[in-house]
Amino acid sequence: MSVLMTVSLRKSFSAVLSKRSLFRIRTNKLKGRNMFRAIVRLVLEFIEWLTEEIIVEEITDDVAISIKMTSKLIEKKVEKKVLTLQDRSILLINPFERSSSDKTYIYELFKKLQIFRKYPEEHRKLLTSECLYQYLPRNRVIVRQGHEAWNLYFIINGEVNLSRVVTDNITGETMEVDMGSMHPGDIFGEIALLHNIPRTATIVTKTPVDLILISLEDFNEILRDNLMNEWNLLQDALVNFNYFKLWDEETIRECCILSKLKHFQANEVLLGDGKGMVNYVHFLLEGECRMIEHILVREKPTIQEMKYELYDSKTVSKLNKNKKNIDTNEIKQKESKVDNDVGDDWTKVESSDTMMDYTQVILSKRADYKHVDLERMSIVTATLLDVVNEWHEITDVAEMLMREPSVLLQSYPKDVRTIFMQVCIFYRGACFGIGEKMDNRRIVSITPVRCLLIPRYWLMKHNYANIWHRVRLFMDSKFLNSQELFKEFVKNRKWIQYKRKLVNDIIKKGRRSRNCATIYDVPYSIRISEEIDPKL
């Protein structure tokens, strides 16, 4: 019995030792391999900014030096928009391993970024020791709708797309709604952290992005109070508009979760020209904005005055396409004639040992050889090049094919000018981006502006009494169209010409001109407020 016990114990110990030894050997073998894989993955992750080339600018003359110095002074006042390799390397240091110099460097970096300027100095100092840095390539999912929230995200560089899956209450069908994009200076993820709810949208990188992350614990300690104040401002903003007075508390809360407050500087494009959050309706809380539309005006100088005509680029582009089709048909007809002539008269052609490219000879005689249309050049090279090299009796036909196209390569003629006209001014309480016509238009801030942004799809879902469609129709009816803006432009130009002519006539006459103005020509309101000599 004792013999069996010793044998079984020996077997069990040997089995354990063999497993332990195998496990050790396996880990030692895989340790270097795993480290190598991790290093390769890190290099692949950061390859786009690791391979950035530093642009060295050579300055030769004094004028260039002065311009360069001026641009450097201007850049100091402008917001920092690109992270350098040194910035990223310091941000990648583990927060627990950052030295005091690293924290000072990050603090100075945050001072240059517009996104952190709204926070107090104490909060910025605390964030330097707690923030994390993350770099993501394009088409990467950052957060997904319905997932639990753990981080707050600040966009430093790059652009992200927002989408939301919505379920129809009646049919039960789900559809993905595009909620626009976010750019440098925007933050996301704060709503889920404030109210302890799952993520309300899916965010995917559109371009490579640089992100600053704040964890849930640091968010509660540092930024919760500040962002809660913004949340209260968001609720107060809804009270200022009559559109939302009939909403219940649940609807207002859902609106606040999906909405956001955004600040704009003066002379900044809020919407239009490919900028802004096009799928959000903007409600103006503070400041003034103007809608600007550009029109194309053709100038026709005459002997007496300058005449103007509205240039329609859409109709002209259609005409140009038709002309181009007609020209290509003519070329094909000429091409078939040339092929027939070559087949009939081939016996008359004398072969020569020295081959010459007659197309290049013809083109070299032309002054505008560089401006030959590439489309016509391809036709010639495909159909006539071999024939022209041996048969120089058809050079006239080749030159006809090589002529410049009738359609100008420029987008607009030289006598067409772009004129920017102010359509209207938006004041506090106005809204835009609701679906009104925005062709050739953009919204530009006059003063610093604060806007409430609400997703358009959500507003259309709560379209009581068809209010938003009526607002859109009202705005389209009040805004001037292109023809009306052109008439205003012509009227203003005529007034400027008349005023300039009147001033020049008065200057020419000098003291010889008789002043017929009396005190009664001065408005009565001015005479009351100002002391005017009655003897005049």
C-alpha positions in Angstrom: 0.0 0.0 0.0 2.8 2.3 0.9 4.5 1.5 -2.4 1.4 2.5 -4.3 1.2 5.8 -2.4 4.8 6.7 -3.2 4.3 5.9 -6.9 1.1 8.0 -7.1 2.7 10.9 -5.3 5.8 10.7 -7.5 3.6 10.7 -10.6 1.5 13.7 -9.4 4.6 15.7 -8.5 6.3 14.9 -11.8 3.1 15.9 -13.7 3.0 19.2 -11.9 6.6 19.9 -12.4 6.4 19.0 -16.1 3.4 21.4 -16.6 5.2 24.1 -14.7 8.3 23.7 -16.7 6.4 23.7 -19.9 4.4 26.8 -18.9 7.7 28.6 -18.1 9.3 27.7 -21.3 6.2 28.8 -23.2 6.0 32.2 -21.6 9.7 32.8 -22.1 9.4 31.9 -25.8 6.4 34.1 -26.4 7.5 37.1 -24.3 9.9 38.5 -26.9 7.5 37.7 -29.7 4.6 39.5 -28.0 6.8 42.5 -27.2 7.8 42.7 -30.8 4.2 42.5 -32.0 3.2 45.3 -29.5 6.0 47.5 -30.8 5.0 46.9 -34.4 1.4 47.7 -33.6 2.4 50.9 -31.9 4.5 51.9 -34.9 1.6 51.1 -37.3 -0.8 53.1 -35.1 1.4 56.3 -35.1 3.0 55.9 -38.5 1.1 58.8 -40.0 2.6 61.4 -37.7 5.9 59.6 -37.1 6.7 60.1 -40.8 5.8 63.7 -40.9 8.5 65.8 -42.6 9.6 69.0 -41.0 9.4 71.8 -43.5 12.5 73.9 -43.6 11.9 77.3 -45.1 14.8 79.1 -46.7 14.8 82.9 -46.3 17.1 84.7 -48.7 16.2 88.4 -48.9 15.3 91.0 -46.3 11.7 91.3 -47.4 11.1 87.6 -46.9 12.7 87.9 -43.4 10.4 90.7 -42.4 7.3 88.8 -43.7 8.4 85.7 -41.8 8.9 87.6 -38.6 5.5 89.2 -39.0 3.8 85.9 -39.6 5.5 84.5 -36.5 4.1 87.3 -34.4 0.6 86.7 -35.8 0.9 82.9 -35.2 1.5 83.6 -31.5 -2.0 85.2 -31.2 -3.7 82.6 -33.3 -4.9 79.3 -31.9 -2.6 76.3 -32.0 -4.1 73.8 -34.4 -1.4 71.2 -35.1 0.3 69.1 -32.6 4.0 68.6 -33.1 5.9 65.4 -32.5 7.2 66.7 -29.2 3.7 67.6 -28.0 2.4 64.1 -28.8 5.4 62.4 -27.2 4.9 64.3 -23.9 1.2 63.7 -23.9 1.8 60.0 -24.4 3.7 59.8 -21.0 1.7 58.0 -18.4 0.0 60.5 -16.1 1.6 58.9 -13.0 5.1 59.2 -14.5 4.9 62.8 -15.7 7.5 65.2 -14.2 6.8 68.8 -13.2 8.4 70.0 -16.4 6.1 67.7 -18.4 3.1 69.1 -16.6 4.3 72.6 -17.2 4.7 71.9 -20.9 1.2 70.4 -21.2 -0.2 73.4 -19.3 1.4 75.8 -21.8 0.0 73.7 -24.6 -3.5 73.8 -23.2 -3.3 77.6 -22.9 -2.8 77.7 -26.7 -5.8 75.6 -27.4 -9.2 77.3 -27.7 -11.0 74.3 -26.4 -9.5 74.6 -22.8 -9.7 78.4 -22.5 -13.2 78.4 -21.1 -12.1 76.4 -18.0 -10.5 78.1 -15.0 -6.8 78.1 -14.5 -7.0 75.7 -11.6 -8.9 73.1 -13.7 -6.4 73.3 -16.5 -3.6 72.7 -14.0 -5.4 69.6 -12.6 -6.1 68.3 -16.1 -2.3 68.3 -17.0 -1.7 65.6 -14.5 -4.8 63.5 -15.3 -5.5 63.7 -19.0 -4.7 61.0 -21.5 -3.8 61.3 -25.2 -5.1 59.1 -27.9 -4.4 59.1 -31.7 -6.8 57.2 -34.0 -6.7 56.7 -37.8 -9.7 57.2 -40.0 -12.8 55.0 -40.0 -12.3 54.0 -36.3 -15.3 53.8 -33.9 -14.6 55.9 -30.8 -17.9 55.4 -29.0 -20.9 53.3 -29.9 -24.6 54.1 -29.2 -25.9 52.2 -26.2 -22.5 51.4 -24.6 -21.5 52.5 -21.1 -19.6 55.8 -20.8 -16.2 55.9 -19.2 -14.4 58.9 -20.8 -14.9 62.5 -21.9 -13.3 63.4 -25.3 -11.7 66.7 -26.5 -11.0 66.9 -30.3 -7.6 68.6 -30.9 -7.1 67.7 -34.5 -9.2 65.9 -37.1 -12.9 65.4 -37.8 -15.5 62.8 -36.6 -18.9 61.8 -37.9 -21.9 61.4 -35.7 -24.8 58.9 -36.3 -27.8 57.7 -34.3 -30.0 54.7 -34.7 -33.6 55.7 -34.4 -36.6 53.3 -34.0 -40.0 54.2 -35.4 -42.6 53.9 -32.6 -45.4 52.9 -35.1 -43.7 50.4 -37.5 -40.8 49.4 -35.3 -38.3 49.9 -38.1 -34.8 51.2 -37.3 -32.9 53.6 -39.4 -29.5 55.3 -39.0 -29.7 59.1 -39.0 -26.6 61.2 -39.9 -26.2 63.9 -37.2 -23.3 65.8 -38.9 -19.7 66.1 -38.0 -17.5 67.5 -35.2 -14.3 69.4 -35.7 -11.3 70.6 -33.6 -12.5 72.5 -30.5 -15.6 70.3 -29.9 -16.1 67.9 -27.0 -18.4 64.8 -26.8 -19.4 62.3 -24.2 -20.3 64.7 -21.5 -24.1 64.0 -21.6 -23.7 60.3 -20.8 -21.2 61.1 -17.9 -23.4 63.9 -16.5 -26.6 61.8 -16.3 -25.1 58.3 -16.0 -26.8 57.1 -19.1 -25.5 55.0 -22.1 -24.0 56.7 -25.1 -26.6 58.5 -27.2 -24.8 58.3 -30.6 -22.1 56.5 -32.5 -19.0 58.5 -33.3 -16.6 57.4 -36.1 -13.4 59.1 -37.2 -13.6 60.7 -40.6 -9.9 61.7 -40.6 -7.0 60.9 -38.3 -7.8 62.6 -35.0 -5.9 63.6 -31.9 -8.0 63.3 -28.7 -7.6 64.3 -25.1 -9.4 61.9 -22.7 -10.6 62.5 -19.2 -11.7 59.5 -17.2 -15.0 59.3 -15.3 -13.4 59.7 -11.9 -11.4 62.8 -13.0 -14.5 64.2 -14.7 -16.5 64.0 -11.5 -13.8 65.7 -9.5 -12.8 68.4 -11.9 -15.3 69.2 -14.7 -18.7 68.0 -13.5 -19.7 71.3 -11.8 -18.5 73.4 -14.8 -20.4 71.2 -17.3 -23.5 71.1 -15.1 -23.7 74.9 -15.2 -23.6 74.6 -19.0 -26.4 72.1 -18.7 -28.5 74.5 -16.7 -27.8 77.2 -19.3 -29.1 74.8 -21.9 -32.4 74.3 -20.1 -32.7 78.1 -19.5 -32.1 78.6 -23.3 -35.1 76.5 -24.2 -37.3 78.7 -22.0 -36.4 81.8 -24.0 -38.1 80.5 -27.2 -41.9 80.3 -27.6 -41.5 77.2 -29.8 -40.8 75.0 -26.8 -43.4 76.3 -24.2 -45.8 73.5 -25.0 -43.3 70.7 -24.4 -43.4 68.5 -21.3 -40.5 67.9 -19.0 -39.5 64.5 -20.6 -39.3 66.1 -24.1 -37.3 69.0 -22.8 -34.9 66.6 -21.0 -34.5 64.6 -24.2 -33.9 67.8 -26.2 -31.2 68.9 -23.7 -29.4 65.5 -24.0 -29.3 65.7 -27.8 -28.6 69.5 -28.0 -25.5 71.5 -27.4 -24.3 75.0 -26.8 -21.7 76.4 -29.2 -19.7 79.7 -29.1 -18.5 81.4 -32.3 -16.1 84.3 -32.6 -16.8 87.4 -34.7 -16.5 87.0 -38.5 -16.7 83.2 -38.3 -18.7 81.1 -40.7 -21.4 79.3 -38.7 -23.1 77.5 -41.6 -22.4 77.2 -45.3 -19.3 76.8 -47.6 -18.9 73.2 -46.4 -18.6 74.3 -42.7 -20.8 73.9 -39.7 -23.1 71.3 -38.4 -25.6 71.2 -41.3 -27.9 68.7 -39.7 -28.6 70.9 -36.7 -31.0 73.8 -36.3 -29.3 76.9 -34.9 -31.1 79.1 -32.4 -29.4 82.4 -31.7 -29.0 83.1 -27.9 -26.5 86.0 -28.0 -24.9 88.1 -30.7 -25.7 89.0 -34.3 -25.2 87.1 -37.6 -25.7 88.0 -41.2 -26.7 85.9 -44.2 -24.4 86.5 -47.2 -25.1 85.3 -50.7 -22.7 85.6 -53.7 -23.9 86.3 -57.2 -22.0 86.3 -60.5 -22.2 89.6 -62.4 -21.0 90.2 -66.0 -19.7 93.7 -66.7 -20.3 95.3 -70.1 -18.6 98.6 -70.5 -20.3 101.1 -72.8 -19.4 104.7 -73.9 -21.7 106.3 -71.3 -21.6 103.9 -68.3 -20.9 100.4 -67.2 -23.8 97.9 -67.6 -24.3 94.8 -65.6 -25.9 91.4 -66.3 -26.6 88.5 -64.0 -24.4 85.5 -65.0 -26.0 82.1 -64.5 -23.3 79.5 -64.2 -25.7 76.6 -64.3 -27.2 77.4 -67.7 -23.7 78.3 -69.1 -22.3 74.9 -68.0 -25.2 73.1 -69.7 -24.5 75.0 -72.9 -20.8 74.3 -72.7 -21.5 70.5 -72.3 -23.8 70.6 -75.4 -21.1 72.5 -77.4 -18.5 70.0 -76.3 -20.7 67.1 -77.5 -21.2 68.8 -80.9 -17.4 69.4 -81.2 -16.7 65.7 -80.5 -19.2 64.6 -83.1 -17.6 66.9 -85.7 -14.2 65.5 -84.9 -15.4 61.9 -85.3 -16.9 62.8 -88.7 -13.6 64.4 -89.8 -11.8 61.4 -88.5 -13.8 59.0 -90.6 -13.2 61.1 -93.7 -9.5 61.0 -93.1 -9.5 57.3 -92.7 -11.3 56.9 -96.1 -8.9 59.2 -97.8 -6.0 57.3 -96.5 -7.4 54.0 -97.8 -8.0 55.4 -101.3 -4.7 57.2 -101.8 -2.3 55.0 -99.9 -0.6 54.0 -103.2 0.5 57.6 -103.7 2.4 57.8 -100.5 6.2 57.4 -100.7 8.0 55.7 -97.9 11.0 57.4 -96.3 13.8 56.1 -94.1 13.7 59.1 -91.9 10.5 59.3 -89.8 9.3 62.8 -88.6 6.5 63.6 -86.2 4.6 66.1 -88.2 2.1 66.7 -85.4 4.9 68.1 -83.2 6.1 70.2 -86.1 2.6 71.7 -86.6 2.2 72.3 -82.9 5.7 73.9 -82.5 4.7 76.6 -85.0 1.7 77.5 -82.9 2.3 80.0 -80.0 -0.3 78.3 -77.9 1.1 74.8 -78.1 1.0 74.4 -74.3 -2.8 75.1 -74.2 -3.8 72.2 -76.5 -6.7 70.4 -75.0 -5.7 66.9 -73.7 -8.9 65.3 -75.0 -8.3 66.4 -78.6 -4.6 65.4 -78.2 -5.7 61.9 -77.3 -8.0 61.7 -80.4 -5.1 62.7 -82.6 -2.6 60.3 -81.1 -5.1 57.4 -81.4 -6.3 57.9 -85.0 -3.8 60.1 -86.9 -0.4 59.8 -85.4 0.8 56.8 -87.5 -0.7 58.3 -90.7 0.7 61.8 -90.3 4.2 60.5 -89.7 4.3 59.0 -93.2 1.7 61.0 -95.1 2.1 64.8 -94.9 -0.7 65.8 -97.3 -3.2 65.8 -94.5 -1.5 68.3 -92.3 -4.4 70.7 -92.6 -6.8 68.2 -91.2 -4.4 67.5 -88.3 -4.1 71.2 -87.5 -7.9 71.4 -87.5 -8.1 68.6 -84.9 -5.4 70.3 -82.9 -7.1 73.7 -82.6 -8.1 75.0 -79.2 -11.5 74.0 -78.0 -14.4 76.5 -78.2 -15.1 76.0 -74.5 -12.7 78.0 -72.2 -10.9 76.0 -69.6 -11.5 78.7 -67.1 -14.5 78.3 -64.8 -15.8 81.8 -65.5 -15.0 84.4 -68.2 -12.7 87.3 -67.4 -15.6 89.9 -67.4 -17.5 88.0 -64.7 -17.1 89.2 -61.1 -18.2 87.6 -57.8 -20.3 90.0 -55.7 -21.2 89.3 -52.1 -24.5 90.7 -50.9 -26.0 90.8 -47.5 -29.4 89.1 -47.5 -30.5 89.7 -43.9 -29.3 90.0 -40.3 -30.2 87.6 -37.5 -30.7 88.9 -34.0 -31.3 87.2 -30.6 -34.2 84.7 -30.8 -33.8 83.9 -34.5 -33.2 80.5 -36.0 -31.6 79.2 -39.1 -30.5 75.9 -40.6 -34.0 74.5 -40.5 -34.0 73.5 -44.2 -34.2 76.9 -45.9 -32.6 77.5 -49.3 -28.8 77.9 -48.8 -27.5 77.8 -52.4 -24.5 80.2 -52.6 -25.3 81.4 -49.1 -23.5 81.3 -45.7 -24.2 82.5 -42.2 -21.4 84.7 -40.8 -21.2 86.1 -37.2 -21.0 89.9 -36.8 -20.2 89.8 -33.1 -19.3 86.9 -30.7 -22.2 84.5 -30.9 -23.7 81.8 -28.7 -26.1 79.3 -30.3 -28.3 76.4 -29.2 -27.9 73.5 -31.7 -30.8 71.0 -31.9 -30.8 68.0 -34.3 -33.1 68.7 -37.2 -34.5 65.1 -37.4 -35.5 65.3 -33.7 -37.3 68.7 -34.2 -39.2 67.3 -37.2 -40.2 64.4 -35.0 -41.8 66.9 -32.6 -43.3 69.0 -35.3 -46.5 70.1 -33.5 -49.0 72.0 -35.7 -46.4 71.7 -38.5 -44.6 74.7 -37.0 -41.1 74.1 -38.4 -42.4 73.7 -42.0 -44.2 77.0 -41.6 -41.1 78.7 -40.2 -39.1 77.4 -43.2 -41.7 78.7 -45.7 -41.8 82.1 -44.0 -38.0 82.4 -44.1 -37.9 81.5 -47.8 -40.6 84.0 -48.6 -38.8 86.9 -46.8 -35.3 86.3 -48.2 -34.4 88.0 -51.4 -33.6 85.7 -54.4 -30.7 86.2 -56.8 -32.7 88.4 -59.2 -33.8 90.7 -56.4 -30.3 90.9 -55.1 -29.0 91.7 -58.5 -31.4 94.6 -58.8 -30.3 95.9 -55.4 -26.7 95.7 -56.6 -27.4 97.7 -59.8 -29.3 100.3 -57.8 -26.5 100.7 -55.4 -23.9 101.0 -58.2 -26.0 103.7 -59.9 -26.3 105.6 -56.7 -22.5 105.4 -56.1 -21.9 106.6 -59.7 -24.3 109.5 -59.3 -22.8 110.5 -55.9 -19.3 110.4 -57.3 -20.3 112.5 -60.3 -22.0 115.1 -58.1 -19.0 115.4 -55.9 -16.7 115.8 -58.8 -18.9 118.6 -60.3 -18.9 120.5 -57.0 -15.1 120.2 -56.8 -14.7 121.5 -60.3 -16.9 124.5 -59.8 -15.3 125.4 -56.5 -16.5 128.7 -55.1 -18.4 129.6 -58.2 -21.2 127.2 -57.2 -24.0 129.0 -55.4 -25.2 127.6 -52.1 -29.0 127.6 -52.1 -29.4 125.7 -48.8 -31.2 127.6 -46.0 -32.0 126.8 -42.4 -35.3 125.4 -43.4 -33.6 122.6 -45.4 -32.2 121.2 -42.1 -34.6 118.7 -40.5 -36.6 120.0 -37.6 -35.4 117.3 -35.2 -31.7 118.4 -35.8 -32.6 122.1 -35.3 -34.2 121.3 -31.9 -31.2 119.3 -30.6 -28.4 121.5 -32.2 -27.8 125.2 -31.7 -28.0 126.7 -35.2 -27.4 130.4 -35.8 -30.8 131.8 -36.9 -29.0 134.4 -39.2 -28.0 131.6 -41.5 
